[in-house]
Amino acid sequence: MTSFFNIRRLGPLASAAMTAGLIVGGLWVQHARVGWPFGEPAQAVAIKPIEAQPQAPPAHGRVAIDIGAASAQDLGIQLEVVRRTSLNSEIRAVATIAPDESRISHVHTRVSGWVEQLDVNTTGEFVKAGQPLARIFSQELLSSQTEYLAARASTTAAGITSAVVAGGRMRLSVLGMTPEEIDFIEQTGQPRRLVTVVAPRSGIVVNRGVTVGTSVDPSTTLLTIADLSRVWVLAEVPEINIPGIRIGSAAQLDFGASGLVPFASRVDFLYPMLSERTRTLRVRFSAANPSGSLRPGLYGTATFESTSKPVITVPRDAIVDTGVEQHVFVAKDGMFEPRVVTLGLQLATRVEIREGLAEGEQVVAAGVFLLDSESRLRATGNMGGHNHGSSGTTEKTSPASRADPHAGHKR
């Protein structure tokens, strides 16, 4: 073919003819391609990009994945059908013996004075109801006795009984004298210098607040007496197990150091507040203690048997706890979908699910840790997973692609 540079060597007419031929040829080629300029310009065909299928946003840094049956078997993934079961839980709590507060008495005197004699000198001593505890000298009581005897003597001489005598006897009784003591001074005609303080109940002296010579008044606690024939058992139930404990719940109480065999009891009272230091709820039992073997301060255990109504449960190993939320992996349409759940009662092997799952669904019961790691890797776009994928998308790899990694690059 003659080049453009050889055209200049031809004559003027030949050169013009050659140039015209080239122009006509170019127009014909252009017409063959798009029909211009001899026809209407062809409409450009718009090439629409392939729209990606809408995907749910990654749930809390994790995405649904498909790792294939072979990979699932290699990872040890096992499935379990969600069902309703009754949770039979055994709750063990630390228990201690304490005195029954309704059987504790504080001994006071009703007059001001001084302790001249103590009949009970040590704590831990057993006393009986009505037993003398202390003898107190009181100027006020001595004057009241003298006035009473004088009023009684004057009315006796006159042969009549006056309201003054009755009021004087009542005053002595209010100041703490017993009817026997008042009868004694009436018979002898002499006031008693010391007033005797007696035990209001039988029990153990758990506190002695005075000694001989102590100045006392009605606000002074002389002694504290506790009847230990019946005691309280206080159990500290962990915060997580509180929903399973109610008034009337049965428990087995065991105090090995007491020498007694374990015995059954029922919850009498639930305290309204938790202990801030131990995050436990105090539960109270009442136990008979005729032999005195259940000593206050003794440690033991309380074992509760609790049976709940049928609830949705999953194995404890199925739960992934991030510290902020808890979720499980649900097997659905060949995919493993992470789903946030709300937990209820938690036992050693099973956990109650209050929200997030329905009966009949399948959850991953084993191999959750590796599955969760893979889900997080794919959610962050990390290419180190079993199946390479983009961030926040669910990826399936075809068997042909896995067999031939260059299949997508062949022309």
Secondary structure, 3 states (H helix, E strand, C coil): CCCHHHHCCCCHHHHHHHHHHHHHHHHHHHHHHHCCCCCCCCCCCCCCCCCCCCCCCCECCECCECCHHHHHHHCCCEEEECEEECCEEEEEEEEEEEECHHHEEEECCCCCEEEEEECCCCCCCEECCCCEEEEEECHHHHHHHHHHHHHHHHHHHHCCCCHHHHHHHHHHHHCCCCHHHHHHHHHHCCCCCEEEEECCCCEEEEEECCCCCCEECCCCCCEEEECCCEEEEEEEEEHHHHHHCCCCCEEEEECHHHCCCCEEEECCEEEEEEECCCCEEEEEEEEECCCCCCCCCCEEEEEEEEECCCEEEEEHHHCEECCCCEEEEEEECCEEEEEEEEEEEECCCEEEEEECCCCCCEEEEECHHHHHHHHHHHHCCCCCCCCCCCCCCCCCCCHHHHHCCCHHHCC
